[in-house]
Amino acid sequence: MSQVAQYYLPLMPPVHSHSFPLSANPLETESYKMLPAVVANISNIRVSKEAGLQSFLAGKFEASLEAFLRCIGLGPLSVTIDQSEHEEVLATIQLAQEYITAIRLELRRREIANDQPQLSLELACYFANCRLQAQHKMLAVRSAMMNAFKSNCLTTASVMARRLLEMQGGPQMEQAVRMIPRGIASY
């Protein structure tokens, strides 16, 4: 019986606590057949990740933060069947860490946007440098470009505009970038 797959029932101080095995089949009595109880599996993590990504895309950053924190919490408790699932769990945890950082930056930026515009711009640029999925990264870079332009930091705005065009240079993006003066945009 595995020592990890047990829970302990604390009793009164003079008496030691009792331990009970956590197993997938509580009726199994032979220790070599006991398997640990599955707390989480890859499907739980996938559901949390998708909920976090959908909330992020909808701009519901608090809900997205909760979903990604749940991913991080479920990761160590998950049981994987093969190496590919294990690698997917690790990749999901890394993705969740990046999104948690990005969300915290954006929430803080929104708090101080009116009071401290320079710090707000700096946080927007940090937000744009997080390793997000392509569609989310484009939104972050576009937001940083707009904040830089509104703060009259044209050099930063042109750098973000160039990054935006490198990610997806279509007529739609070019039209969004046209607000940056031509002399600065070639910087």
VEXGUSE-174661 format. One record per residue (C-alpha): chain; x, y, z; residue number from 1. Coordinates in steps of 0.1 Angstrom, whole numbers, always signed. Layout:
N
<r><c>A</c><xx>X</xx><yy>Y</yy><zz>Z</zz><k>NUM</k></r>
...
# end
This chain:
187
<r><c>A</c><xx>+0</xx><yy>+0</yy><zz>+0</zz><k>1</k></r>
<r><c>A</c><xx>+14</xx><yy>+34</yy><zz>-10</zz><k>2</k></r>
<r><c>A</c><xx>+21</xx><yy>+59</yy><zz>+18</zz><k>3</k></r>
<r><c>A</c><xx>+11</xx><yy>+87</yy><zz>-6</zz><k>4</k></r>
<r><c>A</c><xx>-24</xx><yy>+74</yy><zz>-11</zz><k>5</k></r>
<r><c>A</c><xx>-36</xx><yy>+76</yy><zz>+25</zz><k>6</k></r>
<r><c>A</c><xx>-55</xx><yy>+101</yy><zz>+45</zz><k>7</k></r>
<r><c>A</c><xx>-52</xx><yy>+106</yy><zz>+82</zz><k>8</k></r>
<r><c>A</c><xx>-79</xx><yy>+110</yy><zz>+108</zz><k>9</k></r>
<r><c>A</c><xx>-67</xx><yy>+131</yy><zz>+137</zz><k>10</k></r>
<r><c>A</c><xx>-79</xx><yy>+120</yy><zz>+171</zz><k>11</k></r>
<r><c>A</c><xx>-75</xx><yy>+133</yy><zz>+207</zz><k>12</k></r>
<r><c>A</c><xx>-40</xx><yy>+144</yy><zz>+216</zz><k>13</k></r>
<r><c>A</c><xx>-28</xx><yy>+113</yy><zz>+235</zz><k>14</k></r>
<r><c>A</c><xx>-40</xx><yy>+90</yy><zz>+208</zz><k>15</k></r>
<r><c>A</c><xx>-22</xx><yy>+87</yy><zz>+174</zz><k>16</k></r>
<r><c>A</c><xx>-41</xx><yy>+95</yy><zz>+143</zz><k>17</k></r>
<r><c>A</c><xx>-55</xx><yy>+67</yy><zz>+122</zz><k>18</k></r>
<r><c>A</c><xx>-46</xx><yy>+63</yy><zz>+85</zz><k>19</k></r>
<r><c>A</c><xx>-69</xx><yy>+50</yy><zz>+59</zz><k>20</k></r>
<r><c>A</c><xx>-59</xx><yy>+41</yy><zz>+23</zz><k>21</k></r>
<r><c>A</c><xx>-73</xx><yy>+62</yy><zz>-5</zz><k>22</k></r>
<r><c>A</c><xx>-79</xx><yy>+38</yy><zz>-33</zz><k>23</k></r>
<r><c>A</c><xx>-98</xx><yy>+36</yy><zz>-65</zz><k>24</k></r>
<r><c>A</c><xx>-116</xx><yy>+5</yy><zz>-52</zz><k>25</k></r>
<r><c>A</c><xx>-122</xx><yy>+9</yy><zz>-14</zz><k>26</k></r>
<r><c>A</c><xx>-134</xx><yy>-28</yy><zz>-12</zz><k>27</k></r>
<r><c>A</c><xx>-100</xx><yy>-41</yy><zz>-24</zz><k>28</k></r>
<r><c>A</c><xx>-80</xx><yy>-55</yy><zz>+6</zz><k>29</k></r>
<r><c>A</c><xx>-49</xx><yy>-69</yy><zz>-10</zz><k>30</k></r>
<r><c>A</c><xx>-22</xx><yy>-42</yy><zz>-10</zz><k>31</k></r>
<r><c>A</c><xx>-6</xx><yy>-51</yy><zz>-43</zz><k>32</k></r>
<r><c>A</c><xx>-39</xx><yy>-46</yy><zz>-61</zz><k>33</k></r>
<r><c>A</c><xx>-47</xx><yy>-13</yy><zz>-45</zz><k>34</k></r>
<r><c>A</c><xx>-45</xx><yy>+17</yy><zz>-69</zz><k>35</k></r>
<r><c>A</c><xx>-46</xx><yy>+52</yy><zz>-57</zz><k>36</k></r>
<r><c>A</c><xx>-78</xx><yy>+72</yy><zz>-61</zz><k>37</k></r>
<r><c>A</c><xx>-78</xx><yy>+94</yy><zz>-91</zz><k>38</k></r>
<r><c>A</c><xx>-83</xx><yy>+130</yy><zz>-80</zz><k>39</k></r>
<r><c>A</c><xx>-80</xx><yy>+146</yy><zz>-114</zz><k>40</k></r>
<r><c>A</c><xx>-73</xx><yy>+135</yy><zz>-149</zz><k>41</k></r>
<r><c>A</c><xx>-64</xx><yy>+151</yy><zz>-182</zz><k>42</k></r>
<r><c>A</c><xx>-100</xx><yy>+158</yy><zz>-191</zz><k>43</k></r>
<r><c>A</c><xx>-104</xx><yy>+179</yy><zz>-159</zz><k>44</k></r>
<r><c>A</c><xx>-74</xx><yy>+200</yy><zz>-169</zz><k>45</k></r>
<r><c>A</c><xx>-85</xx><yy>+203</yy><zz>-205</zz><k>46</k></r>
<r><c>A</c><xx>-119</xx><yy>+216</yy><zz>-194</zz><k>47</k></r>
<r><c>A</c><xx>-103</xx><yy>+242</yy><zz>-170</zz><k>48</k></r>
<r><c>A</c><xx>-79</xx><yy>+253</yy><zz>-197</zz><k>49</k></r>
<r><c>A</c><xx>-106</xx><yy>+258</yy><zz>-223</zz><k>50</k></r>
<r><c>A</c><xx>-128</xx><yy>+277</yy><zz>-198</zz><k>51</k></r>
<r><c>A</c><xx>-98</xx><yy>+299</yy><zz>-191</zz><k>52</k></r>
<r><c>A</c><xx>-91</xx><yy>+306</yy><zz>-228</zz><k>53</k></r>
<r><c>A</c><xx>-128</xx><yy>+313</yy><zz>-236</zz><k>54</k></r>
<r><c>A</c><xx>-131</xx><yy>+337</yy><zz>-206</zz><k>55</k></r>
<r><c>A</c><xx>-98</xx><yy>+354</yy><zz>-216</zz><k>56</k></r>
<r><c>A</c><xx>-111</xx><yy>+359</yy><zz>-251</zz><k>57</k></r>
<r><c>A</c><xx>-144</xx><yy>+373</yy><zz>-238</zz><k>58</k></r>
<r><c>A</c><xx>-125</xx><yy>+397</yy><zz>-216</zz><k>59</k></r>
<r><c>A</c><xx>-136</xx><yy>+381</yy><zz>-183</zz><k>60</k></r>
<r><c>A</c><xx>-102</xx><yy>+381</yy><zz>-167</zz><k>61</k></r>
<r><c>A</c><xx>-113</xx><yy>+372</yy><zz>-132</zz><k>62</k></r>
<r><c>A</c><xx>-130</xx><yy>+340</yy><zz>-144</zz><k>63</k></r>
<r><c>A</c><xx>-101</xx><yy>+332</yy><zz>-166</zz><k>64</k></r>
<r><c>A</c><xx>-77</xx><yy>+337</yy><zz>-137</zz><k>65</k></r>
<r><c>A</c><xx>-97</xx><yy>+313</yy><zz>-116</zz><k>66</k></r>
<r><c>A</c><xx>-98</xx><yy>+287</yy><zz>-144</zz><k>67</k></r>
<r><c>A</c><xx>-60</xx><yy>+289</yy><zz>-149</zz><k>68</k></r>
<r><c>A</c><xx>-53</xx><yy>+287</yy><zz>-112</zz><k>69</k></r>
<r><c>A</c><xx>-75</xx><yy>+256</yy><zz>-111</zz><k>70</k></r>
<r><c>A</c><xx>-53</xx><yy>+241</yy><zz>-139</zz><k>71</k></r>
<r><c>A</c><xx>-22</xx><yy>+247</yy><zz>-118</zz><k>72</k></r>
<r><c>A</c><xx>-39</xx><yy>+231</yy><zz>-88</zz><k>73</k></r>
<r><c>A</c><xx>-51</xx><yy>+201</yy><zz>-107</zz><k>74</k></r>
<r><c>A</c><xx>-18</xx><yy>+195</yy><zz>-125</zz><k>75</k></r>
<r><c>A</c><xx>+1</xx><yy>+178</yy><zz>-96</zz><k>76</k></r>
<r><c>A</c><xx>-30</xx><yy>+158</yy><zz>-86</zz><k>77</k></r>
<r><c>A</c><xx>-37</xx><yy>+144</yy><zz>-121</zz><k>78</k></r>
<r><c>A</c><xx>-31</xx><yy>+109</yy><zz>-131</zz><k>79</k></r>
<r><c>A</c><xx>-18</xx><yy>+104</yy><zz>-167</zz><k>80</k></r>
<r><c>A</c><xx>-18</xx><yy>+72</yy><zz>-187</zz><k>81</k></r>
<r><c>A</c><xx>+11</xx><yy>+77</yy><zz>-210</zz><k>82</k></r>
<r><c>A</c><xx>+40</xx><yy>+101</yy><zz>-217</zz><k>83</k></r>
<r><c>A</c><xx>+19</xx><yy>+122</yy><zz>-242</zz><k>84</k></r>
<r><c>A</c><xx>-7</xx><yy>+130</yy><zz>-215</zz><k>85</k></r>
<r><c>A</c><xx>+21</xx><yy>+138</yy><zz>-191</zz><k>86</k></r>
<r><c>A</c><xx>+36</xx><yy>+162</yy><zz>-215</zz><k>87</k></r>
<r><c>A</c><xx>+2</xx><yy>+178</yy><zz>-222</zz><k>88</k></r>
<r><c>A</c><xx>-3</xx><yy>+184</yy><zz>-185</zz><k>89</k></r>
<r><c>A</c><xx>+32</xx><yy>+200</yy><zz>-183</zz><k>90</k></r>
<r><c>A</c><xx>+25</xx><yy>+222</yy><zz>-213</zz><k>91</k></r>
<r><c>A</c><xx>-9</xx><yy>+232</yy><zz>-199</zz><k>92</k></r>
<r><c>A</c><xx>+7</xx><yy>+242</yy><zz>-166</zz><k>93</k></r>
<r><c>A</c><xx>+33</xx><yy>+263</yy><zz>-184</zz><k>94</k></r>
<r><c>A</c><xx>+5</xx><yy>+279</yy><zz>-205</zz><k>95</k></r>
<r><c>A</c><xx>-15</xx><yy>+285</yy><zz>-173</zz><k>96</k></r>
<r><c>A</c><xx>+15</xx><yy>+302</yy><zz>-157</zz><k>97</k></r>
<r><c>A</c><xx>+19</xx><yy>+326</yy><zz>-186</zz><k>98</k></r>
<r><c>A</c><xx>-18</xx><yy>+334</yy><zz>-187</zz><k>99</k></r>
<r><c>A</c><xx>-19</xx><yy>+340</yy><zz>-149</zz><k>100</k></r>
<r><c>A</c><xx>+10</xx><yy>+364</yy><zz>-153</zz><k>101</k></r>
<r><c>A</c><xx>-7</xx><yy>+382</yy><zz>-182</zz><k>102</k></r>
<r><c>A</c><xx>-41</xx><yy>+384</yy><zz>-165</zz><k>103</k></r>
<r><c>A</c><xx>-25</xx><yy>+398</yy><zz>-133</zz><k>104</k></r>
<r><c>A</c><xx>-7</xx><yy>+424</yy><zz>-154</zz><k>105</k></r>
<r><c>A</c><xx>-39</xx><yy>+434</yy><zz>-172</zz><k>106</k></r>
<r><c>A</c><xx>-60</xx><yy>+436</yy><zz>-141</zz><k>107</k></r>
<r><c>A</c><xx>-34</xx><yy>+458</yy><zz>-124</zz><k>108</k></r>
<r><c>A</c><xx>-32</xx><yy>+480</yy><zz>-155</zz><k>109</k></r>
<r><c>A</c><xx>-69</xx><yy>+485</yy><zz>-155</zz><k>110</k></r>
<r><c>A</c><xx>-68</xx><yy>+495</yy><zz>-118</zz><k>111</k></r>
<r><c>A</c><xx>-43</xx><yy>+522</yy><zz>-123</zz><k>112</k></r>
<r><c>A</c><xx>-51</xx><yy>+533</yy><zz>-159</zz><k>113</k></r>
<r><c>A</c><xx>-64</xx><yy>+567</yy><zz>-149</zz><k>114</k></r>
<r><c>A</c><xx>-41</xx><yy>+575</yy><zz>-120</zz><k>115</k></r>
<r><c>A</c><xx>-7</xx><yy>+565</yy><zz>-134</zz><k>116</k></r>
<r><c>A</c><xx>-8</xx><yy>+565</yy><zz>-172</zz><k>117</k></r>
<r><c>A</c><xx>+30</xx><yy>+558</yy><zz>-176</zz><k>118</k></r>
<r><c>A</c><xx>+29</xx><yy>+527</yy><zz>-154</zz><k>119</k></r>
<r><c>A</c><xx>-3</xx><yy>+516</yy><zz>-172</zz><k>120</k></r>
<r><c>A</c><xx>+16</xx><yy>+518</yy><zz>-205</zz><k>121</k></r>
<r><c>A</c><xx>+45</xx><yy>+498</yy><zz>-191</zz><k>122</k></r>
<r><c>A</c><xx>+22</xx><yy>+471</yy><zz>-178</zz><k>123</k></r>
<r><c>A</c><xx>+4</xx><yy>+470</yy><zz>-212</zz><k>124</k></r>
<r><c>A</c><xx>+38</xx><yy>+464</yy><zz>-229</zz><k>125</k></r>
<r><c>A</c><xx>+47</xx><yy>+437</yy><zz>-204</zz><k>126</k></r>
<r><c>A</c><xx>+13</xx><yy>+422</yy><zz>-211</zz><k>127</k></r>
<r><c>A</c><xx>+21</xx><yy>+422</yy><zz>-248</zz><k>128</k></r>
<r><c>A</c><xx>+53</xx><yy>+403</yy><zz>-241</zz><k>129</k></r>
<r><c>A</c><xx>+37</xx><yy>+373</yy><zz>-224</zz><k>130</k></r>
<r><c>A</c><xx>+37</xx><yy>+340</yy><zz>-242</zz><k>131</k></r>
<r><c>A</c><xx>+1</xx><yy>+338</yy><zz>-251</zz><k>132</k></r>
<r><c>A</c><xx>-17</xx><yy>+320</yy><zz>-280</zz><k>133</k></r>
<r><c>A</c><xx>-16</xx><yy>+339</yy><zz>-313</zz><k>134</k></r>
<r><c>A</c><xx>-51</xx><yy>+353</yy><zz>-312</zz><k>135</k></r>
<r><c>A</c><xx>-47</xx><yy>+365</yy><zz>-276</zz><k>136</k></r>
<r><c>A</c><xx>-12</xx><yy>+379</yy><zz>-283</zz><k>137</k></r>
<r><c>A</c><xx>-26</xx><yy>+400</yy><zz>-312</zz><k>138</k></r>
<r><c>A</c><xx>-51</xx><yy>+415</yy><zz>-288</zz><k>139</k></r>
<r><c>A</c><xx>-24</xx><yy>+423</yy><zz>-262</zz><k>140</k></r>
<r><c>A</c><xx>-1</xx><yy>+439</yy><zz>-288</zz><k>141</k></r>
<r><c>A</c><xx>-29</xx><yy>+459</yy><zz>-303</zz><k>142</k></r>
<r><c>A</c><xx>-40</xx><yy>+471</yy><zz>-268</zz><k>143</k></r>
<r><c>A</c><xx>-3</xx><yy>+481</yy><zz>-260</zz><k>144</k></r>
<r><c>A</c><xx>-1</xx><yy>+499</yy><zz>-294</zz><k>145</k></r>
<r><c>A</c><xx>-33</xx><yy>+519</yy><zz>-287</zz><k>146</k></r>
<r><c>A</c><xx>-22</xx><yy>+527</yy><zz>-251</zz><k>147</k></r>
<r><c>A</c><xx>+12</xx><yy>+539</yy><zz>-264</zz><k>148</k></r>
<r><c>A</c><xx>-5</xx><yy>+561</yy><zz>-291</zz><k>149</k></r>
<r><c>A</c><xx>-29</xx><yy>+576</yy><zz>-266</zz><k>150</k></r>
<r><c>A</c><xx>+0</xx><yy>+583</yy><zz>-242</zz><k>151</k></r>
<r><c>A</c><xx>+19</xx><yy>+600</yy><zz>-271</zz><k>152</k></r>
<r><c>A</c><xx>+47</xx><yy>+575</yy><zz>-270</zz><k>153</k></r>
<r><c>A</c><xx>+50</xx><yy>+572</yy><zz>-307</zz><k>154</k></r>
<r><c>A</c><xx>+82</xx><yy>+551</yy><zz>-307</zz><k>155</k></r>
<r><c>A</c><xx>+66</xx><yy>+524</yy><zz>-285</zz><k>156</k></r>
<r><c>A</c><xx>+34</xx><yy>+526</yy><zz>-306</zz><k>157</k></r>
<r><c>A</c><xx>+54</xx><yy>+520</yy><zz>-338</zz><k>158</k></r>
<r><c>A</c><xx>+73</xx><yy>+491</yy><zz>-323</zz><k>159</k></r>
<r><c>A</c><xx>+40</xx><yy>+475</yy><zz>-313</zz><k>160</k></r>
<r><c>A</c><xx>+25</xx><yy>+483</yy><zz>-347</zz><k>161</k></r>
<r><c>A</c><xx>+54</xx><yy>+466</yy><zz>-364</zz><k>162</k></r>
<r><c>A</c><xx>+50</xx><yy>+435</yy><zz>-342</zz><k>163</k></r>
<r><c>A</c><xx>+13</xx><yy>+435</yy><zz>-350</zz><k>164</k></r>
<r><c>A</c><xx>+20</xx><yy>+436</yy><zz>-387</zz><k>165</k></r>
<r><c>A</c><xx>+46</xx><yy>+408</yy><zz>-384</zz><k>166</k></r>
<r><c>A</c><xx>+20</xx><yy>+386</yy><zz>-366</zz><k>167</k></r>
<r><c>A</c><xx>-7</xx><yy>+391</yy><zz>-392</zz><k>168</k></r>
<r><c>A</c><xx>-1</xx><yy>+416</yy><zz>-419</zz><k>169</k></r>
<r><c>A</c><xx>-34</xx><yy>+419</yy><zz>-437</zz><k>170</k></r>
<r><c>A</c><xx>-53</xx><yy>+449</yy><zz>-450</zz><k>171</k></r>
<r><c>A</c><xx>-74</xx><yy>+449</yy><zz>-418</zz><k>172</k></r>
<r><c>A</c><xx>-42</xx><yy>+452</yy><zz>-396</zz><k>173</k></r>
<r><c>A</c><xx>-26</xx><yy>+477</yy><zz>-419</zz><k>174</k></r>
<r><c>A</c><xx>-57</xx><yy>+499</yy><zz>-416</zz><k>175</k></r>
<r><c>A</c><xx>-55</xx><yy>+497</yy><zz>-378</zz><k>176</k></r>
<r><c>A</c><xx>-18</xx><yy>+506</yy><zz>-378</zz><k>177</k></r>
<r><c>A</c><xx>-22</xx><yy>+537</yy><zz>-402</zz><k>178</k></r>
<r><c>A</c><xx>-28</xx><yy>+560</yy><zz>-372</zz><k>179</k></r>
<r><c>A</c><xx>+9</xx><yy>+558</yy><zz>-364</zz><k>180</k></r>
<r><c>A</c><xx>+28</xx><yy>+586</yy><zz>-382</zz><k>181</k></r>
<r><c>A</c><xx>+48</xx><yy>+573</yy><zz>-412</zz><k>182</k></r>
<r><c>A</c><xx>+81</xx><yy>+588</yy><zz>-401</zz><k>183</k></r>
<r><c>A</c><xx>+80</xx><yy>+570</yy><zz>-367</zz><k>184</k></r>
<r><c>A</c><xx>+66</xx><yy>+537</yy><zz>-380</zz><k>185</k></r>
<r><c>A</c><xx>+97</xx><yy>+531</yy><zz>-400</zz><k>186</k></r>
<r><c>A</c><xx>+119</xx><yy>+534</yy><zz>-369</zz><k>187</k></r>
# end
